[in-house]
Amino acid sequence: MKFLFASDSFKGTLSSERITALLKESAERIFPGCETAGVPVADGGEGTLDAVILALNGKLQKVMVHGPLMEERESFYGEFVENGASSAIIEMAAASGLPMVPAQKRNPLNTTTYGTGELIKAALDRGCRSISIAIGGSATNDGGMGAMKALGVRFLDERGEELEGKGGDLIRVADIDISGIHPAVAETRFTVMCDVNNPLTGPRGATYTFGKQKGGTPEILDVLEKGMVRYAALIKEKLGVDVDGIPGSGAAGGLGAAFCVFLKAGMKSGIDTVLDLIHFDELLDGVDLVITGEGRMDWQSAYGKVPSGIGARCKAKNIPVVAIVGGMGDKAETIFDFGIDSIVTTINGAMPIEEALDRSEELYSSAADRTFRLLRAGMRLR
């Protein structure tokens, strides 16, 4: 009997690695002599970088960058070897994330993705030629101008003067000069982890969909949208690319558009990117059962989350999957259509949420035991 454990973390309580350890202990109690393997996974959001570098024996590289308000701060990216070559994984939120801006200073006219560009530049300078970038949780709505400026692209106003590359500059951009872009960009494969398909402009675009949560008032959003429309038109005029025709171009305040246009990046779901990076399909060889999970499962779990990604890969190979989760929400059973065979909750009685969090290891271990015992009982059916 061979088990593979590939669960997302339970935010704030159990790491993916700790969950794997608890499952291993339980499996060996119920199935002595069984073979187990575990791999940390994430869906492109929080914990993605840690999961990938742990799975691939990579390491963190610390870098001094400029934050969303151009303040200096220490950031990081992950570096690992893939097919004999240096590769990198970057979380945009580590340099341009919303939590980095105090609530009273949140205004997408003033924030920039410049620090994200600095992380990319650092990886390129170290020889990384395959770079995956998770772009969730931005504080920005600059169309990616800041990040591209850090990589050598110049955005000019009507007088030919270079702009800073913040959200408020969108309305002022009149020309784009890509002649100075980092030379390694042309020889590097960029993958953007993106699970939204919003266009750059319009009612479903970057500004009106995501700008409010970044501090944008209705007046600020109107200014930003006018600028974004101008920016999109200029890209089409100068570079021949209709960015609104690219699904996901509005992600991260338009950073998705910049990556596609200037870096020729490919858009891919976060969980699929992670599973490909850690060679998940190869790990399924000879596996009898996979156990996955997340802190709370509901209808959203079927769309771009860890369980749905794991379930789809296993379904293709006819391998059963059980999800152990902290709790179940509205329409959690939707996941059964995405390769998950059953759901087991860790909560085993009525209790305050604080108690459930405090007892997370004990409750998870109990759920794991129940799962393996039920599996053992099923094997005895005739």
C-alpha positions in Angstrom: 0.0 0.0 0.0 1.4 3.3 -1.1 0.0 6.7 0.1 0.9 10.2 -1.2 0.1 13.2 1.0 -0.3 16.6 -0.7 -2.3 19.0 1.4 -2.4 22.7 1.6 -1.6 24.3 4.9 -4.3 25.1 7.4 -3.7 28.8 7.7 -2.5 29.8 11.1 -2.4 26.3 12.6 -0.8 23.5 10.6 1.8 23.8 7.9 1.8 21.5 4.9 4.9 19.8 6.3 3.3 19.2 9.7 0.2 17.7 8.1 2.4 15.3 6.1 4.1 14.2 9.3 0.7 13.6 11.1 -0.6 11.6 8.1 2.5 9.5 8.0 2.2 8.7 11.7 -1.4 7.7 11.4 -0.9 5.6 8.2 1.9 3.6 9.8 -0.3 3.0 12.9 -3.3 1.6 10.8 -1.3 0.1 8.0 2.1 -1.1 9.4 4.7 -1.4 6.7 2.9 0.9 4.3 4.9 3.2 2.0 4.3 6.9 2.4 5.5 10.0 0.6 4.6 13.7 1.1 5.0 16.9 -0.8 4.0 20.5 0.3 1.6 22.2 -2.1 0.0 25.6 -2.4 -2.3 27.2 -5.0 -0.3 30.3 -6.0 -1.3 32.3 -2.9 0.2 32.5 0.5 2.8 29.8 1.1 3.5 29.0 -2.5 7.1 30.1 -2.5 7.8 28.1 0.7 6.1 25.0 -0.7 8.0 25.0 -4.0 11.5 25.6 -2.6 10.9 23.0 0.1 9.8 20.4 -2.4 12.7 21.2 -4.8 15.4 21.7 -2.1 15.7 25.3 -3.1 16.7 28.3 -1.0 15.6 31.8 -0.3 17.6 34.7 -1.8 17.3 37.9 0.2 17.1 41.2 -1.8 16.8 44.8 -0.9 14.0 46.3 -2.9 11.6 49.3 -2.8 8.1 48.7 -1.5 4.8 49.9 -2.8 5.5 53.5 -1.6 9.1 53.3 -2.7 10.4 52.7 0.8 13.5 50.5 1.1 13.0 47.1 2.7 14.3 43.6 2.6 12.5 41.1 0.4 13.2 37.6 -1.0 12.5 35.1 -3.8 13.1 31.4 -4.1 15.8 29.9 -6.2 16.1 26.2 -7.3 17.6 24.0 -10.0 15.4 22.6 -12.6 16.7 20.4 -15.4 20.2 21.5 -14.5 19.5 25.2 -14.8 18.8 28.0 -12.2 15.1 28.8 -11.9 13.2 31.2 -9.6 9.9 31.6 -8.0 8.7 35.0 -6.9 5.7 36.2 -4.9 4.8 39.7 -5.9 3.3 40.3 -2.5 6.8 40.1 -1.0 7.6 43.4 -2.6 4.3 45.0 -3.6 1.7 43.5 -1.3 -1.2 45.3 0.2 -0.2 44.4 3.8 3.0 46.4 3.3 0.9 49.7 3.1 -0.6 51.1 6.3 -4.4 51.4 6.0 -4.2 55.2 6.3 -1.8 55.4 3.4 -3.6 53.1 0.9 -4.1 55.0 -2.3 -3.5 53.2 -5.6 -2.5 56.5 -7.3 0.6 56.4 -5.2 1.7 52.7 -5.2 4.1 51.0 -7.5 5.2 47.5 -8.5 8.8 48.7 -8.8 10.0 46.3 -6.1 8.6 43.3 -7.9 10.6 44.3 -10.9 13.7 44.5 -8.7 13.1 40.9 -7.5 12.9 39.8 -11.2 16.0 41.7 -12.0 17.9 40.1 -9.1 16.9 36.6 -10.3 17.9 37.4 -13.9 21.2 38.8 -12.7 21.9 35.5 -10.9 21.3 33.6 -14.0 17.7 32.3 -13.6 16.2 31.7 -17.0 12.9 30.2 -15.9 10.9 32.4 -13.5 7.4 31.8 -12.1 5.6 34.7 -10.4 2.6 34.6 -8.1 0.8 37.9 -8.4 -2.0 37.8 -5.8 -2.5 40.4 -3.1 -1.1 43.5 -4.7 -1.3 47.0 -3.3 -1.0 48.5 -6.7 -2.9 49.6 -9.8 0.0 50.9 -12.0 -0.5 48.6 -15.0 2.9 47.0 -14.1 4.8 50.2 -15.2 6.8 50.2 -12.0 8.0 46.6 -12.4 8.9 47.2 -16.0 10.7 50.4 -15.2 12.9 48.4 -12.8 13.7 46.1 -15.8 14.7 49.0 -18.0 11.5 49.9 -19.8 11.0 53.7 -20.0 7.5 55.3 -19.7 7.6 58.9 -20.9 5.2 61.9 -20.5 4.3 64.3 -23.3 7.6 66.2 -22.7 9.7 63.1 -23.0 10.5 62.9 -19.3 10.5 59.5 -17.6 7.6 58.8 -15.2 8.0 57.2 -11.8 5.8 54.2 -12.7 3.0 54.6 -10.1 -0.7 54.4 -10.5 -1.1 58.2 -10.9 1.3 58.1 -13.9 -1.1 56.1 -16.1 -3.0 59.2 -17.1 0.3 60.9 -18.1 2.0 58.2 -20.1 2.5 59.3 -23.7 5.3 57.0 -25.0 7.0 53.7 -24.2 10.7 52.9 -24.9 11.6 49.2 -24.6 15.1 49.5 -26.0 16.8 49.3 -22.6 14.9 46.3 -21.2 17.1 43.8 -19.4 18.9 41.7 -22.0 18.2 38.4 -20.2 14.4 38.9 -20.6 14.6 37.7 -24.2 16.2 34.4 -23.2 14.0 33.7 -20.1 10.7 31.8 -19.8 8.2 33.6 -17.5 5.1 32.0 -16.1 2.5 34.0 -14.2 0.4 32.3 -11.7 -3.0 33.8 -12.2 -6.5 32.5 -11.4 -8.6 35.4 -12.6 -9.5 36.3 -16.1 -10.4 40.0 -15.7 -9.4 42.3 -18.6 -7.3 45.4 -18.1 -10.1 48.0 -18.5 -13.8 48.3 -18.1 -16.3 47.3 -15.4 -14.6 44.0 -14.8 -11.1 45.4 -15.3 -8.2 45.9 -12.9 -9.4 49.3 -11.5 -13.1 48.8 -10.8 -12.8 45.2 -9.7 -9.9 45.4 -7.4 -9.1 49.1 -6.8 -11.5 49.7 -3.9 -9.8 47.2 -1.6 -6.5 49.0 -2.3 -7.8 52.3 -1.0 -9.4 53.7 -4.1 -12.3 56.0 -3.7 -14.9 56.4 -6.5 -13.1 59.6 -7.6 -9.6 57.9 -7.5 -10.9 54.9 -9.4 -12.3 57.1 -12.2 -8.9 58.8 -12.6 -7.1 55.4 -12.6 -9.5 53.9 -15.2 -9.0 56.9 -17.6 -5.3 56.3 -17.2 -5.6 52.6 -17.7 -7.6 53.1 -20.9 -4.9 55.5 -22.1 -2.2 53.0 -21.2 -3.9 50.2 -23.0 -4.4 52.3 -26.2 -0.7 53.3 -26.1 0.4 49.7 -25.8 -1.7 48.8 -28.8 -0.4 51.8 -30.8 3.3 51.3 -30.0 3.6 47.5 -29.5 0.7 46.2 -31.5 -0.8 44.2 -28.6 -4.5 44.5 -27.6 -4.1 43.8 -23.9 -7.8 43.7 -23.1 -7.9 40.6 -25.3 -5.7 38.8 -22.9 -7.6 37.0 -20.1 -6.1 37.9 -16.8 -4.4 41.1 -18.0 -6.2 43.0 -15.2 -4.8 40.8 -12.5 -2.7 42.6 -9.8 -3.7 46.1 -11.0 -2.6 45.4 -14.5 0.6 43.7 -13.7 -0.7 40.7 -15.7 -0.8 42.9 -18.8 2.7 44.1 -18.4 4.1 40.6 -17.9 2.3 39.4 -21.0 3.3 42.4 -23.2 6.9 43.1 -22.1 8.1 39.7 -20.8 6.0 37.5 -23.2 4.9 35.6 -20.1 2.4 32.8 -20.1 -0.6 32.8 -17.8 -1.3 29.6 -15.9 -3.4 28.7 -12.9 -1.5 28.8 -9.6 -2.1 25.2 -8.5 -1.2 23.9 -12.0 2.0 25.8 -12.0 3.0 24.5 -8.6 2.1 20.9 -9.5 4.2 21.1 -12.6 7.1 22.7 -10.8 7.2 19.9 -8.2 6.7 17.2 -10.9 3.5 16.0 -9.2 2.5 13.6 -11.9 5.7 11.7 -11.5 5.1 11.4 -7.8 1.8 9.5 -8.6 3.6 6.5 -10.0 2.5 3.4 -8.0 0.4 5.4 -5.6 -2.8 3.7 -4.3 -4.4 6.7 -2.5 -3.8 10.4 -2.3 -4.8 12.6 0.7 -5.1 16.3 0.2 -7.0 19.1 2.0 -7.2 22.7 3.1 -8.4 24.6 6.2 -12.0 25.1 4.9 -13.6 23.6 1.9 -16.6 25.2 0.2 -17.7 25.8 -3.4 -14.6 27.9 -4.2 -12.4 24.9 -3.5 -13.4 23.5 -6.9 -11.9 26.5 -8.7 -8.2 26.9 -8.7 -7.6 25.6 -5.1 -5.3 22.8 -4.0 -7.9 20.0 -3.7 -9.3 20.6 -7.2 -5.8 20.7 -8.8 -4.8 17.5 -7.0 -8.1 15.9 -7.8 -7.9 16.6 -11.5 -4.4 15.1 -11.8 -5.4 12.0 -9.8 -8.6 11.5 -11.7 -6.7 11.4 -15.0 -4.7 8.5 -13.5 -7.7 6.8 -11.8 -6.2 7.3 -8.3 -8.7 7.9 -5.5 -8.4 11.0 -3.4 -9.6 11.9 0.1 -9.6 15.5 1.4 -9.1 16.1 5.1 -10.3 19.6 5.9 -10.8 21.7 8.9 -14.4 22.5 8.1 -17.0 22.4 5.3 -18.9 25.4 4.0 -21.6 26.1 1.4 -21.6 23.5 -1.5 -18.4 21.9 -0.5 -19.6 18.7 -2.1 -19.0 20.4 -5.5 -15.5 19.1 -5.2 -16.8 15.6 -5.9 -17.0 16.5 -9.5 -13.3 17.4 -9.6 -11.7 14.1 -8.6 -12.1 14.2 -4.9 -13.9 11.0 -3.6 -14.7 12.0 -0.1 -14.3 14.7 2.5 -13.3 14.1 6.2 -13.5 17.0 8.6 -11.2 17.4 11.6 -13.9 18.9 13.8 -15.5 16.1 15.7 -18.0 17.9 17.9 -19.5 21.3 18.7 -16.7 23.6 19.9 -15.7 27.3 19.7 -13.4 28.2 16.9 -10.6 29.1 19.4 -10.7 25.6 20.8 -10.6 24.0 17.3 -7.5 26.1 16.5 -5.8 25.3 19.8 -6.4 21.5 19.3 -5.6 21.5 15.6 -2.9 18.8 15.8 -5.0 16.5 18.0 -8.1 16.9 15.8 -6.2 16.4 12.6 -4.5 13.2 13.9 -8.0 11.9 14.9 -9.4 12.6 11.5 -6.4 10.9 9.8 -6.9 7.8 12.0 -10.6 7.7 11.1 -9.8 8.0 7.4 -7.3 5.2 7.4 -9.6 3.0 9.6 -12.4 3.5 7.1 -10.1 2.6 4.3 -9.1 -0.6 6.1 -12.7 -1.5 6.7 -13.5 -0.9 3.0 -10.8 -3.3 2.0 -12.6 -6.0 3.9 -15.8 -5.6 2.0 -16.9 -8.5 -0.3 
